[in-house]
Every structure is written in structure tokens, then in C-alpha cells.
Amino acid sequence: SDTTTNTTGYTPRHKQRPTHTHQQKTMAAVTGYYEEAQVEQMGEESMEISVTYQSLDILQEHGVAVNDIQKLNDAGFHTIESVAHSTVRKLSEVRGLSEAKVLKLKDIVKTMVPLDFKTAADALEDRKALVTLTTGSTELDKLLEGGVETGSLTEVFGEFRTGKTQLCHTLCVTCQMPISEGGAEGKAIYIDTEGTFRPNRLQAIAERFGMDPSVALENVAYARAHNSEHQMELLKMAAAIMSQDRYALIVVDSATALFRTDYSGRGELSERQMQLAQFLRQLTRLAEEFGVAVFMTNQVVANPDGMSFAKDSTKPIGGNIVAHASTTRLRLRKGRGENRICTVFDSPTLPEADAQFAVGPSGICDATD
């Protein structure tokens, strides 16, 4: 079958997979899996690019019926990794799949996806291949050691007018740039829950980075979520379109707004947190499965325990559930004029520090004096 090479920096999973070499092609449907496809960068030195997922169609070679594969697709499973990472109970909920079929399916995918231990040295090698997306600000990129990391969840929170949405818009454009320029050569998905998405802002940002605005807009898939259930449904659709093309970023702006309004009061708190946890789990799964950067914004709430004269009397909503789901948490606050201050609030690798950036007419840029 004709296989199209994907062109971006996904994390390689394991050393044991075969390596293939291909010419770079335009963004097209990805039907197969390649560990390290070398891409010619217009005669310059070639960069190694890899894709982490395998299409469900491969299961046909292992004796799985086409209509069973279709049932998995309809239930939101589009890659072999998604099946391997799911529980037997979750797969048994797929309409038309018996328990015997599910167990047989699990046995097949276990041989195709590495689920065992590997050495820390291997893990380090895998991390070296991680791509970071530039934020548009030199200081902010320095703070994040390169930019927003692919393959993990980054949460940014702060009051209104601190630059959260502008950061989302800027990343939608920078993720399309070549890897050598701080991009990931992939498309972006934007899930908007607050009605703040502005395509004309993307045009201005694309012009700033010397890109064709119409092409940049074509490469962003946008959806407006109207309630928390719809928001969950959109992630299923996102998985379907990501298995067809080369994506580098998922933006959710904001992840918590609809949960905050759909569930109110103490009586519905545990239900809200359960649903929110499911949503974040799904986001984490997409980040790991497709190697994309997941960038979500969060709202803040006044902290009544904090003294009113304390430095910052707000805290992010969502409690421990959101705190544990996010790999990197960034706090934004207002600075002087158009300047904003970003603080690393929580991260497994980045030290707690601050950086200043500015919000300009063409997205996030360097701070002004």
C-alpha cells in the first residue's frame, strides 16, 4: 500500500522498530507508521522526523474483520496505540464487540505496541527527539527551555486580559513552521469554549512570521464547544482527523469554563470533577498517542483563604484533578502596559522562574521597556 510520510517531530517510542527513509511529501493522509523518516530540507542538512502511531487498518493483516475495525473507528479508536492503552472494560463497551473478540484484539496489539519496561537511557534518547513550539517571545521560550513541549499537556492560567488566548492563537501559527525555526510542521486543532477565537488575528500572526495567511488559516481546524458533553465529543472528532493528517497542536480555550457552568454547587462537584478528569485523561491520551502538544487555558477563582493584601489572591479552578493532569503549569499576570509576566507554577523539569513578554497586534512578542 502507498504510505505517506509524516513531516514532524513526534517522539519515537522504541528502538526495536524498523527504520525507513523517504522524501518529504506534502501533508497527506497518514496510513502507516515510520520510526525515523529522514526529510530533505530543501537541500539543507536533513532532519529526522518520526510518527508515533499505527493505523488500525494494519489489524486486517492479523485477521481482524473490516467491520470490527469500523466499529472501533465509530467508537473513537483510530490507532493501534489507542486500543493498546485502553482497558478491556472500555473496549467491551464498543457496540458489537464480544468479550472474546476484545481479548483476542488485546493479544494482537500487545505484540505491536511496547508496553514493557525500558531503560532510563532509552527514555533519555526518546526525550531528545521531542520538538518544542516557539511562543513568539525569546524570553518566554528561554523560560520554557525551547518552547511548548510536544507529547504533553501544558496548562496556562491567569485572570482575564493576561494573554492566554493570544498565546493560543500564536501557537496555532508557529506550530506550522519548519522545525529549524521553532515549529513542528503540522496543523493545529482549536477547541473554543468561550467564543474568543478570531481568525483575523491568525492572519496578522502569519504575516509576521512570513507565512501565507490563507494557507495558515487552512491548516487550523476550529470548533466551538457549546456544552461540556459536546466538548468531550469534539475530542473524539479530533482523534479521527488527527489520524488522517499531520497535526502538531491541540488548543482548548478554556478547558474548564463549560464544566464550571454545566455543574453548579457542592452537590454536583464530584460529578463535575469526574467528567473533567475524563476529559483531561482523553487529552493526555491524544498527546501521547499522536505526539502533539496539548495547550489548554484555565480560569482562576478568588482565593478566600488568601489574605486580601497577598501578592496573588487567585488560584486556578479544577482543583487537584487539573493540577495532576497537567505536565507543565504556567501562571500569567499583568505587567506594566502591554507587558505580561509568566511564572512556571509547576513542572517536572523547569525551575520556578519568571519571564516577561508582550501582547502585540501580531500575537505574543518580546517585552517592551
C-alpha positions in Angstrom: 0.0 0.0 0.0 1.1 3.5 -0.7 2.3 5.1 2.5 2.7 8.8 3.0 5.5 10.1 5.3 4.5 12.4 8.0 6.6 15.5 8.5 7.1 16.5 12.1 8.8 15.8 15.3 6.9 13.2 17.1 8.6 11.3 19.9 9.9 8.0 18.8 8.5 5.2 21.1 11.1 2.5 20.9 14.3 1.4 19.4 13.1 -2.0 18.1 11.0 -0.7 15.2 12.3 -0.7 11.6 13.6 2.5 10.1 12.7 3.7 6.7 13.9 6.6 4.6 11.5 8.7 2.5 11.4 12.0 0.7 9.3 14.7 2.3 5.8 14.8 0.9 3.0 17.4 1.3 0.7 16.9 4.3 -1.5 14.0 3.3 -3.3 11.1 5.0 -1.0 9.1 7.2 -1.8 5.4 6.8 1.2 3.8 8.3 3.9 4.1 10.9 7.5 5.2 10.4 10.0 5.5 13.2 12.6 7.8 11.7 11.8 9.1 8.2 14.5 11.4 7.0 13.3 14.6 5.4 15.2 16.6 2.9 15.1 20.3 4.0 15.4 22.0 0.6 19.0 20.8 0.1 20.0 21.7 3.6 21.0 19.2 6.2 18.3 16.7 6.7 16.3 16.5 9.9 14.9 13.3 11.5 11.2 13.2 11.8 9.1 10.4 13.3 5.5 9.4 13.7 4.4 7.5 16.8 1.1 5.9 15.8 0.0 3.0 13.6 -3.3 2.9 11.7 -6.0 0.4 12.7 -6.0 -0.9 9.1 -2.9 -2.9 9.9 -5.1 -5.2 12.1 -6.6 -6.7 8.9 -3.2 -8.4 8.3 -3.7 -10.1 11.7 -7.1 -11.5 10.9 -9.4 -8.8 12.3 -12.5 -8.3 10.3 -13.0 -5.0 8.4 -16.4 -4.4 10.1 -14.8 -4.8 13.6 -12.2 -2.2 12.6 -15.1 0.1 11.6 -16.8 -0.5 14.9 -13.7 0.6 16.7 -13.4 3.7 14.5 -17.0 4.6 15.2 -16.3 4.3 19.0 -13.4 6.7 18.7 -10.5 4.3 18.4 -8.4 5.3 15.4 -4.9 3.9 16.1 -3.4 0.7 17.4 -2.0 2.6 20.4 -5.5 3.8 21.4 -6.6 0.2 21.6 -3.4 -0.9 23.4 -3.8 1.8 26.0 -7.5 1.2 26.7 -8.8 -1.2 29.3 -10.7 -4.4 28.4 -13.8 -2.9 30.1 -13.7 0.2 27.9 -13.3 -1.9 24.8 -16.1 -4.2 25.8 -18.4 -1.1 25.7 -17.9 -0.9 21.9 -21.2 -2.0 20.4 -20.9 -5.3 18.5 -17.6 -6.5 20.1 -17.9 -9.6 22.3 -15.5 -10.1 25.2 -13.8 -12.9 23.4 -13.1 -10.6 20.4 -11.8 -7.9 22.8 -9.4 -10.3 24.5 -8.1 -11.5 21.1 -7.7 -7.9 20.0 -5.7 -7.0 23.1 -3.4 -10.0 22.5 -2.7 -8.8 18.9 -2.0 -5.2 19.8 0.3 -6.2 22.7 2.7 -7.6 20.2 2.7 -4.3 18.2 3.0 -1.7 20.9 5.8 -1.7 23.5 4.1 -1.8 26.9 7.0 -3.2 28.9 9.9 -1.6 30.8 12.8 0.2 29.1 16.0 1.7 30.5 16.3 5.3 31.5 19.0 5.6 28.8 16.3 4.7 26.2 13.9 7.1 27.8 16.5 9.9 27.5 17.1 9.1 23.8 13.3 9.4 23.3 13.2 12.7 25.0 16.0 14.1 22.8 13.7 13.8 19.8 11.0 16.0 21.4 10.1 19.1 19.5 9.2 22.3 21.2 6.9 25.0 19.7 8.1 28.6 19.9 5.8 31.1 21.6 6.9 34.1 19.6 8.8 35.6 22.6 12.5 34.9 23.1 12.4 35.3 26.9 9.3 33.0 27.2 11.0 30.4 25.0 14.1 30.6 27.3 11.9 30.1 30.4 10.3 27.0 28.8 13.7 25.7 27.5 12.8 26.0 23.9 9.0 26.5 23.9 5.8 24.5 24.5 6.7 20.8 24.6 5.0 18.2 22.3 3.7 15.0 23.7 2.5 16.5 26.9 -0.1 18.8 28.5 0.7 22.5 29.1 -1.8 24.5 31.2 -1.8 28.2 31.3 -4.0 30.1 33.8 -4.5 33.7 34.9 -7.1 36.5 35.1 -8.8 37.9 32.0 -6.5 40.0 29.8 -3.3 38.3 30.7 -2.6 36.9 27.2 -3.9 33.3 27.4 -6.0 33.4 24.2 -3.3 35.4 22.4 -0.8 32.7 23.3 -3.2 30.0 21.9 -3.5 32.0 18.6 0.3 32.5 18.2 1.0 28.8 18.8 -1.6 27.8 16.1 0.6 29.6 13.6 4.1 28.8 14.9 3.4 25.0 15.0 3.2 25.1 11.2 6.7 26.5 10.8 9.7 24.3 10.0 11.4 22.6 12.9 14.6 24.6 12.4 12.5 27.8 13.1 10.8 26.5 16.2 7.8 24.9 14.7 6.7 21.3 14.1 5.5 21.3 10.5 2.0 20.3 11.5 -1.6 21.6 11.6 -3.5 22.8 14.6 -6.8 22.0 16.2 -8.6 24.7 18.2 -11.5 23.9 20.5 -13.1 27.2 21.7 -15.4 27.2 24.7 -15.6 30.9 25.3 -16.2 32.3 21.8 -12.8 34.1 21.7 -11.4 32.6 18.6 -10.5 35.3 16.0 -9.3 34.1 12.5 -8.2 37.6 11.5 -5.7 37.5 14.5 -4.2 34.4 12.9 -3.8 36.3 9.6 -1.8 39.0 11.3 0.4 36.5 13.2 1.1 34.5 9.9 2.2 37.7 8.1 4.6 38.5 11.0 6.2 35.1 10.5 6.4 35.4 6.7 3.7 32.8 6.0 0.9 32.9 3.6 -2.2 33.9 5.7 -4.7 31.8 3.6 -2.5 28.7 4.0 -2.1 29.3 7.7 -5.9 29.5 8.2 -6.5 26.4 6.1 -4.1 24.5 8.5 -6.2 25.3 11.6 -9.3 23.1 12.4 -11.6 25.1 14.6 -14.7 24.0 16.6 -16.9 25.9 19.0 -18.0 23.8 22.0 -21.4 24.6 23.4 -21.5 22.4 26.5 -19.2 20.0 28.4 -20.7 16.9 26.6 -20.1 18.5 23.2 -16.6 19.4 24.3 -15.9 15.7 25.1 -17.5 14.7 21.7 -15.1 17.1 19.9 -12.1 15.2 21.3 -13.4 12.1 19.5 -13.7 14.0 16.3 -10.2 15.4 16.9 -8.8 11.9 17.1 -10.4 11.0 13.8 -9.0 13.9 11.9 -5.5 13.6 13.5 -5.3 10.0 12.3 -5.8 11.3 8.7 -3.2 14.1 8.6 -0.2 15.7 10.2 -1.1 17.6 13.4 1.2 19.2 15.9 -1.0 21.1 18.3 -4.4 20.9 20.1 -5.6 24.0 21.8 -8.5 24.0 24.3 -9.5 27.5 25.3 -10.7 27.1 28.0 -10.8 23.6 29.3 -12.8 24.3 32.4 -15.3 27.1 31.5 -18.1 24.8 30.4 -17.7 22.4 33.3 -17.8 25.4 35.6 -21.3 26.4 34.3 -22.8 23.0 33.5 -22.3 21.8 37.1 -23.1 24.1 39.9 -23.0 23.9 43.7 -21.4 21.5 46.1 -24.0 18.8 45.2 -22.6 18.4 41.6 -19.0 19.0 42.5 -17.9 15.3 42.5 -19.8 14.7 39.2 -18.1 17.7 37.6 -14.6 16.6 38.7 -15.3 13.1 37.4 -16.3 14.4 34.0 -13.4 16.9 34.0 -11.0 14.1 34.8 -12.3 12.0 31.9 -11.8 15.0 29.5 -8.2 15.6 30.7 -7.5 11.8 30.5 -8.6 11.9 26.9 -6.4 14.9 26.2 -3.4 13.2 27.7 -4.1 10.1 25.6 -4.1 12.2 22.4 -0.9 13.9 23.4 0.9 10.6 23.9 -0.7 8.8 21.0 -0.2 11.4 18.3 2.8 13.2 19.9 1.1 16.6 19.7 1.4 19.5 22.1 -1.7 20.0 24.1 -2.1 23.6 25.2 -5.1 24.4 27.4 -6.1 27.6 29.3 -7.7 27.6 32.7 -9.7 30.2 34.5 -9.0 31.5 38.1 -11.1 32.0 41.1 -10.6 34.4 44.0 -9.0 32.5 46.9 -10.9 33.4 50.1 -8.2 31.8 52.3 -5.5 34.1 51.0 -5.2 37.5 52.7 -6.6 40.3 50.5 -3.3 42.1 50.5 -1.3 38.9 49.5 0.7 39.1 46.3 -1.7 36.9 44.4 -5.1 36.1 45.9 -6.3 33.9 43.0 -6.0 30.2 42.3 -6.7 28.1 39.2 -10.0 26.2 39.2 -10.4 22.5 38.8 -8.5 21.6 41.9 -6.1 18.7 42.2 -7.7 16.9 39.2 -6.4 19.6 36.8 -3.1 20.0 38.7 -2.3 16.3 38.4 -3.3 16.1 34.7 -1.1 19.0 33.5 2.6 18.3 32.9 3.6 22.0 32.9 1.5 24.7 34.6 2.2 28.4 33.8 0.7 31.4 35.6 0.2 34.6 33.7 -0.3 38.0 35.3 -0.4 41.6 34.1 2.8 43.7 34.0 3.3 47.3 33.0 1.5 48.5 29.9 1.2 45.7 27.3 3.7 43.5 29.2 2.7 40.3 30.9 4.6 38.1 33.3 4.7 34.3 33.0 5.7 32.2 36.0 6.5 28.4 36.0 3.9 27.3 38.6 4.6 23.5 38.3 6.8 21.4 36.0 8.8 18.2 36.3 11.8 19.8 34.6 11.6 23.6 34.5 12.8 25.6 37.5 10.4 28.1 39.1 11.2 31.4 37.4 9.6 34.4 35.7 9.8 35.8 32.2 8.3 38.9 30.6 6.6 39.0 27.2 4.2 41.4 25.5 0.9 41.1 23.7 1.0 42.9 20.4 -1.2 43.2 17.3 0.5 40.2 15.8 0.4 37.9 18.8 2.9 37.2 21.5 6.2 39.1 21.2 9.2 40.3 23.3 8.5 42.6 26.2 8.8 46.4 25.7 10.7 48.6 28.1 
